[in-house]
């Protein structure tokens, strides 16, 4: 995990992840973890009552189903999920 005031190269961190669906903490800010994960296929919707989440697509695209419908997110975009 990066120390405060350290620049984290997301591309370099992605290159170190071999397993799908195995999140890695790459930084921390104000008690929040910044996690990076490689994914493929279906992601089952779930909640974390104690926290909010932000999803950012680095490469490819992501689609999520929620109570509000289908949400799309392409590379370079982000989406938040509030508890």
C-alpha positions as CSV (number, residue, x, y, z in Angstrom):
1,X,0.0,0.0,0.0
2,X,1.3,3.5,-0.8
3,X,2.2,5.9,1.9
4,X,0.5,9.3,2.1
5,X,1.6,11.8,-0.6
6,X,2.8,9.0,-2.9
7,X,1.7,9.0,-6.5
8,X,0.3,5.5,-7.4
9,X,0.6,4.5,-11.1
10,X,-2.6,2.5,-11.7
11,X,-1.3,0.9,-14.9
12,X,1.7,-0.5,-13.0
13,X,-0.4,-1.8,-10.2
14,X,-2.8,-3.5,-12.7
15,X,0.2,-5.3,-14.2
16,X,0.9,-6.9,-10.8
17,X,-2.5,-8.4,-10.4
18,X,-2.9,-11.9,-11.9
19,X,-6.1,-13.2,-10.2
20,X,-9.6,-12.1,-11.2
21,X,-11.9,-10.9,-8.4
22,X,-9.1,-10.5,-5.8
23,X,-9.1,-6.8,-4.7
24,X,-5.8,-5.3,-3.7
25,X,-5.4,-2.1,-1.6
26,X,-3.2,0.3,-3.5
27,X,-3.6,3.4,-1.4
28,X,-5.4,4.9,1.6
29,X,-6.9,8.4,2.0
30,X,-8.6,9.7,5.2
31,X,-9.3,6.2,6.4
32,X,-10.7,5.1,3.0
33,X,-9.1,2.2,1.1
34,X,-8.5,2.6,-2.6
35,X,-8.8,-0.9,-4.1
36,X,-7.9,-2.3,-7.5
37,X,-9.4,-5.4,-8.9
38,X,-9.4,-7.2,-12.3
39,X,-12.8,-8.6,-13.2
40,X,-14.6,-10.5,-16.0
41,X,-18.1,-11.8,-16.4
42,X,-20.9,-11.2,-14.0
43,X,-20.6,-9.3,-10.7
44,X,-23.4,-10.1,-8.2
45,X,-24.9,-6.9,-6.8
46,X,-24.5,-6.6,-3.0
47,X,-24.2,-3.9,-0.4
48,X,-21.8,-2.9,2.4
49,X,-24.0,-1.1,5.0
50,X,-21.0,0.5,6.6
51,X,-19.5,2.2,3.5
52,X,-20.0,3.7,0.0
53,X,-18.2,2.4,-3.0
54,X,-16.8,4.0,-6.2
55,X,-16.2,2.0,-9.3
56,X,-13.8,3.2,-12.0
57,X,-13.3,1.4,-15.2
58,X,-9.7,1.5,-16.4
59,X,-10.0,-0.7,-19.4
60,X,-13.0,-2.2,-21.3
61,X,-16.5,-1.6,-20.0
62,X,-18.7,-2.4,-17.0
63,X,-22.4,-2.8,-16.8
64,X,-24.2,-3.1,-13.5
65,X,-27.8,-3.9,-12.6
66,X,-29.4,-2.1,-9.7
67,X,-32.8,-1.2,-8.5
68,X,-32.7,1.8,-10.8
69,X,-32.0,-0.3,-13.9
70,X,-28.9,-1.0,-16.0
71,X,-25.9,1.3,-15.6
72,X,-23.0,1.4,-18.0
73,X,-19.5,2.6,-17.4
74,X,-16.7,2.7,-20.0
75,X,-12.9,3.1,-19.6
76,X,-12.0,6.4,-18.1
77,X,-15.4,6.8,-16.3
78,X,-16.5,6.3,-12.8
79,X,-19.7,5.4,-10.9
80,X,-20.5,5.6,-7.2
81,X,-22.7,3.4,-5.1
82,X,-24.0,4.8,-1.8
83,X,-24.9,2.7,1.2
